């Protein structure tokens, strides 16, 4: 069973393990294989987003970072959705997204959900398209291009 647990300062070492298990993604996003705990703390322990562990029963399998209202477009966004590399290809990502979508549907006023996928990451884009997301724009982000996707809830 998939559940979500808030990330805390005391559990940042688990975030580090999950994020740093995905070296290829880290290189695409940041140009280096590993992210420091300081970088991750800044990203996942802030006032702007809600950050959760994705758990399969009692096992931490991933992280999700969610912004209820992006100030750039007033829509909710998934900022990060990362499954530990040891748990790729077991459908945890699909199960986790569908459970998270159900959680979001219970919130009033949400009609659309958005996210960005690095244009150099076609595997991730295919994952999101299979879940019903469609591309509506491509935008620059730091040294990357990001395909912006959305789904009506």
N, C-alpha and C positions, 0 to 999 in steps of 0.2 A: 504494500500500500504506500502510495506517495503522500508525503506531508511536507510542510514548510516550517522551518524554525528560524526565528530572527538571528542574524549574525550579531555577535557582541564582541567587545574588545578582547575578552578572554578566549574567544574561539577563532581569532584571526589566524592562528597557526594552521587550522583546518582549511581556511580559505586559501592560504599560501600553498598548501599541499595540492588542493584541487586545481588552482590556476596554474601552478608551475608544472603540473603533470601534462599540460598542453603546450609543449615547447614550440611546435610549428605555428600555432595560433599566436603565441606571444611574439614570435619573430615577425609575423605579418603585422601585428598591431603596433609593436613597440621597437622592433628591430633587435630585440635580444631574447634569449631563451627563457630567462627568469625575470620575475617581477619581485622587487624587494618588499618586505613586510611594511615598510614605511609607505611605499606607493599604494599598496593594497589597502592599508588602513585609511589613507586619504580617500580612496575610491569607494570603499564599502562602509565606512563609519562617518557619514556626513548627514546633514540636515535635509538635503534635497531629495534623497532617494530612500526607499525601503529595501533593505538587503536581507535575503533569506538563504538558508541552506535548503537544498532539495534532498529529502531523505527517502530512501526506499526501506521501509520498515525502520530499523535502527541504524542503517548505514548512510553516511553522508556521501551522496553521489554527485552533487553539483551545487552551483550557486546561481541565484537570480537576483538582479538588481533592477528595481522598478521605480519609475518616476510617475506619480499620480497625475501631474500636470506639468508638461514641459513648457517653460516660459516662452520658448520660441514659436510654439504653434498651439498652445493650450490643449494638447492631447496627451493621453497617457502613453508612456514609452517603456519598453523593456530595454535597459541599457546594457545589460550583460546577461547571458544565459549560457553557462559553461558546465559541461559534464566532465567529471574526472576521466582521464584517458583510459583507465582500467575498466570503465563502465560504458565505453562507446559500443555501439552495435548490439545493445541489449534492450532497446526501446525505452530506456529510462528518460531520454530527452522528450520523446513523444508523450509518454505518460505524464511527465512532469508539466509539460506545456498545457496539455488538456486539463489537468487538475488546476493549474494556475488560472486558466481561462474561466473555468467554472467559479473559482473564487472571485474573479473580477466581475463576472456577470451578476453577482449578488450586490455589488456596489451600484448605487443609483446613478443614472446619468451617463454611464459609459456606453458609447456607441461604436467606438473605433479604438483599436490598439495599434501602435506603431513601434517599429524597431529599425535599426540599421545593420546592414551586413557589409563587411569589407568586400569590395568588388573582386579582390583576388581570392575570395573564399567561396567558390561556386558550390562546394558541398553544403555549406551552411545555408546558402540561398535556396538550394533545392529542398533542404529540410523544411524551411519556413514556407516555401511554396506548397509543399505537400500538406501543410497544415492550414492552407487557405489564404495565406498572405500574398499580396500582389505588389509589385513595384510601382511607385508613383513619382519617384525622383532619384537623381544621383547628385551627391553633393561632396565637396572636398572636406576632409577632416584631417588636420595636421598634414602628414605626408601621404595620406591615403585618399582613395575615393570610396564613398559609402553609398550603397544602394539602399534607399529608404523604402521600406515595405509597410503595408498596413492591412488590417483585417477588420471587417465589420463584425461586431459582437452580437 
